[in-house]
Amino acid sequence: MDDSKLIIKKTSELTNFELLDILKARTAVFVVEQNCPYQEVDDQDYTALHVMLKVQDQLAAYARIIPHQDNVHISFGRVLVVKAFRGQQLGRQLVTATIAATKRYFPDQAIKIAGQSYLKAFYMSFGFKPVSAVYLEDNIPHIDFVLAA
């Protein structure tokens, strides 16, 4: 999309409105749409890098990058496309940008993610390899994936 803008910020750099937009979108997708009550905002948000894809200054897609203490791998998650923007390939654009940002900020580290199992082919299309059996996280089937450094 040519009217989209990619923004990557640390939590401390987010404006109040950006933070509220992110939390609103994450709650709408992961708690309300998926009917999954859980602690959506967590301690990882303090150290996360937030990847926002905005279309006409509206949050359209989002992911967060999480550094780990082991310095061996990096994770990203909370990958979403806001309902009003679905069906426009923004998820693919977001994941591509998130992988690139992860490699830029954390070079030479593998990326390990926990993806919903129905997205297996999607994540594999980026080079991720499944490294676990399907398991339930918050009653939703997930698979762990790794993208080598």
C-alpha positions, 0 to 999 in steps of 0.5 A, a space after each residue: 500500500 503506497 499510503 502506508 507508513 512503518 513506524 518502529 519505537 521503543 515503549 518509552 518513545 510511544 506517544 500516549 495516543 500510539 500506546 492507547 491505539 496499540 492496546 485497543 487493537 491488541 485487546 480487540 483482537 486477542 481478548 475480544 475476537 478470540 474470546 480469550 480473557 488473559 493478561 494481554 498487557 504484560 511485563 514484556 511491553 516495558 522492553 518491547 520494540 513496537 512495529 506499527 503499520 499505519 494507513 492514513 495515520 490509523 493503526 492498521 497492523 502491529 507486532 512487538 519485538 521482544 529481546 531475551 536475556 539469553 542473547 541467543 534468540 529474539 521473539 516477536 508476537 502480538 501480530 495483528 491486522 486491525 479488522 477494518 484493514 484485513 484482506 489487503 496483505 498487510 499481515 505479510 507486509 508487517 511480518 516482512 518489516 518485523 523480520 527486517 527490523 529484528 535482524 537490524 536491531 538484533 543481528 546474528 540472533 535467531 528469531 523464535 516465535 509462537 504462532 497460531 497453528 492455522 498460520 503454519 504455512 504463512 510463517 513457513 513462507 518467510 523461512 520459519 521452521 516448526 520446532 514443536 508439536 501443536 500445543 495449547 496456549 490460552 486454549 488456542 493451538 500454537 506451534 513454535 517456529 525458528 528462523 535461523 540467524 
